[in-house]
């Protein structure tokens, strides 16, 4: 994980679905687990960030990303 990825996770909004408009770090872990179980993260950068977000959340490290949010 690189700092740039963490900053993106803190500030990228979910572009679709139930949590549209929420920053990735604020989307519940269960939502990302659903994508992982189906092995269907979206292609491209968004899918990469969602997978990293799941890793961060499953390891209990969300508190490290929260301060990187832009207001």
NUVEXDO-856119 format. One record per residue: residue number from 1; residue in one letter; chain; y negated, x negated, z negated of N, C-alpha, C, O in turn. Coordinates in steps of 0.02 Angstrom, whole numbers, plus 50000, padded with zeros to 5 digits. Example, Ala and Ser with C-alpha at 12.3 -4.5 7.8 and 13.67 -1.06 7.14 Angstrom:
2
SITE  num  residu  chaine  n.north  n.east  n.up  ca.north  ca.east  ca.up  c.north  c.east  c.up  o.north  o.east  o.up
SITE  1  A  A  50284  49340  49610  50225  49385  49610  50165  49340  49610  50166  49288  49577
SITE  2  S  A  50112  49358  49646  50053  49316  49643  49998  49355  49606  49943  49330  49598
//
This chain:
71
SITE  num  residu  chaine  n.north  n.east  n.up  ca.north  ca.east  ca.up  c.north  c.east  c.up  o.north  o.east  o.up
SITE  1  X  A  50059  49958  50000  50000  50000  50000  49938  49956  50000  49934  49906  49964
SITE  2  X  A  49891  49976  50040  49829  49939  50044  49772  49982  50017  49776  50044  50016
SITE  3  X  A  49718  49949  49996  49662  49985  49967  49634  50037  50015  49616  50092  49995
SITE  4  X  A  49632  50020  50079  49605  50067  50129  49647  50131  50132  49620  50186  50140
SITE  5  X  A  49713  50124  50125  49757  50183  50124  49743  50226  50063  49742  50287  50068
SITE  6  X  A  49733  50194  50007  49719  50232  49945  49653  50270  49951  49647  50327  49928
SITE  7  X  A  49603  50238  49981  49538  50271  49991  49547  50330  50038  49517  50383  50027
SITE  8  X  A  49586  50322  50090  49599  50377  50137  49634  50435  50102  49616  50493  50111
SITE  9  X  A  49684  50420  50061  49721  50472  50024  49674  50509  49977  49681  50570  49968
SITE  10  X  A  49628  50474  49947  49581  50505  49901  49531  50551  49936  49503  50596  49905
SITE  11  X  A  49519  50539  50000  49465  50574  50034  49484  50614  50096  49443  50652  50122
SITE  12  X  A  49545  50608  50119  49567  50647  50178  49588  50716  50155  49627  50724  50108
SITE  13  X  A  49562  50767  50190  49580  50835  50174  49641  50857  50214  49650  50837  50272
SITE  14  X  A  49682  50896  50182  49741  50925  50215  49714  50971  50270  49676  51017  50256
SITE  15  X  A  49734  50960  50333  49704  50998  50388  49739  51065  50403  49716  51102  50447
SITE  16  X  A  49793  51081  50368  49829  51143  50383  49868  51166  50322  49872  51132  50271
SITE  17  X  A  49895  51227  50328  49941  51252  50278  49909  51280  50215  49849  51292  50212
SITE  18  X  A  49951  51291  50167  49933  51322  50104  49877  51284  50068  49836  51314  50033
SITE  19  X  A  49876  51219  50076  49828  51177  50040  49774  51149  50085  49744  51098  50070
SITE  20  X  A  49761  51184  50141  49709  51163  50188  49643  51155  50151  49622  51198  50112
SITE  21  X  A  49610  51098  50164  49545  51086  50133  49549  51045  50069  49498  51018  50046
SITE  22  X  A  49607  51040  50038  49615  50998  49978  49626  50926  49999  49659  50912  50049
SITE  23  X  A  49600  50881  49959  49613  50810  49972  49687  50796  49959  49717  50827  49915
SITE  24  X  A  49715  50750  49997  49787  50737  49992  49808  50723  49920  49860  50746  49898
SITE  25  X  A  49768  50685  49883  49787  50668  49815  49788  50729  49770  49818  50728  49716
SITE  26  X  A  49755  50783  49790  49752  50844  49750  49805  50896  49770  49811  50948  49737
SITE  27  X  A  49842  50882  49822  49896  50927  49844  49956  50916  49798  49973  50859  49783
SITE  28  X  A  49988  50970  49775  50046  50962  49729  50103  50921  49761  50116  50926  49821
SITE  29  X  A  50136  50883  49719  50192  50841  49740  50246  50883  49775  50276  50860  49824
SITE  30  X  A  50258  50943  49751  50311  50985  49779  50300  50999  49853  50348  51006  49891
SITE  31  X  A  50237  51004  49874  50222  51016  49944  50245  50958  49987  50274  50968  50041
SITE  32  X  A  50233  50897  49964  50255  50837  50001  50331  50830  49998  50362  50808  50046
SITE  33  X  A  50360  50849  49942  50433  50847  49937  50466  50893  49987  50519  50877  50015
SITE  34  X  A  50436  50950  50000  50462  50997  50049  50465  50964  50118  50516  50969  50153
SITE  35  X  A  50412  50930  50138  50411  50894  50202  50464  50839  50202  50499  50830  50252
SITE  36  X  A  50471  50803  50147  50519  50748  50143  50591  50774  50149  50632  50744  50184
SITE  37  X  A  50605  50829  50115  50673  50857  50118  50692  50878  50189  50749  50871  50210
SITE  38  X  A  50643  50904  50225  50655  50925  50294  50649  50867  50343  50663  50874  50402
SITE  39  X  A  50629  50809  50317  50618  50749  50358  50570  50765  50415  50581  50746  50473
SITE  40  X  A  50515  50800  50397  50468  50823  50448  50395  50812  50429  50354  50857  50436
SITE  41  X  A  50379  50752  50405  50308  50737  50397  50277  50739  50467  50309  50721  50516
SITE  42  X  A  50214  50760  50472  50182  50761  50538  50181  50691  50568  50181  50641  50532
SITE  43  X  A  50179  50687  50634  50176  50621  50665  50108  50588  50654  50059  50622  50640
SITE  44  X  A  50105  50523  50661  50042  50487  50658  50018  50472  50588  50056  50470  50540
SITE  45  X  A  49953  50459  50586  49921  50436  50524  49928  50486  50467  49942  50467  50410
SITE  46  X  A  49919  50550  50481  49925  50600  50428  49993  50598  50396  49998  50599  50334
SITE  47  X  A  50046  50595  50435  50113  50591  50408  50124  50530  50364  50155  50533  50312
SITE  48  X  A  50097  50473  50387  50101  50412  50347  50066  50420  50280  50094  50402  50228
SITE  49  X  A  50006  50448  50281  49969  50458  50219  50004  50507  50173  50004  50498  50112
SITE  50  X  A  50033  50559  50201  50069  50608  50160  50130  50575  50127  50143  50588  50068
SITE  51  X  A  50166  50533  50163  50224  50499  50134  50203  50451  50079  50236  50446  50027
SITE  52  X  A  50148  50415  50089  50123  50370  50037  50099  50409  49977  50110  50389  49920
SITE  53  X  A  50067  50466  49989  50045  50509  49934  50104  50532  49892  50101  50533  49831
SITE  54  X  A  50158  50551  49925  50218  50571  49889  50243  50514  49845  50261  50525  49787
SITE  55  X  A  50244  50454  49871  50266  50396  49833  50221  50385  49772  50245  50374  49716
SITE  56  X  A  50156  50390  49782  50108  50381  49727  50120  50434  49673  50123  50418  49613
SITE  57  X  A  50128  50496  49694  50138  50550  49646  50205  50544  49610  50208  50556  49549
SITE  58  X  A  50257  50527  49646  50323  50523  49614  50328  50465  49565  50369  50466  49519
SITE  59  X  A  50285  50415  49574  50284  50358  49527  50233  50368  49471  50224  50324  49429
SITE  60  X  A  50199  50425  49471  50150  50439  49419  50086  50398  49423  50056  50382  49372
SITE  61  X  A  50066  50381  49484  50008  50337  49493  49946  50373  49520  49898  50340  49541
SITE  62  X  A  49946  50439  49520  49889  50476  49546  49824  50457  49513  49771  50458  49544
SITE  63  X  A  49827  50441  49449  49766  50424  49412  49732  50361  49440  49672  50351  49427
SITE  64  X  A  49768  50321  49477  49737  50261  49507  49698  50278  49570  49653  50241  49590
SITE  65  X  A  49714  50334  49602  49681  50354  49664  49621  50398  49649  49572  50396  49687
SITE  66  X  A  49623  50438  49597  49570  50486  49582  49500  50455  49582  49454  50485  49608
SITE  67  X  A  49490  50395  49552  49423  50366  49550  49396  50346  49619  49337  50332  49626
SITE  68  X  A  49438  50345  49670  49417  50324  49737  49387  50382  49778  49365  50372  49834
SITE  69  X  A  49387  50442  49749  49359  50500  49785  49284  50492  49794  49248  50470  49750
SITE  70  X  A  49263  50510  49855  49191  50513  49868  49167  50582  49848  49203  50631  49857
SITE  71  X  A  49110  50586  49823  49084  50651  49801  49055  50690  49858  49031  50746  49848
//
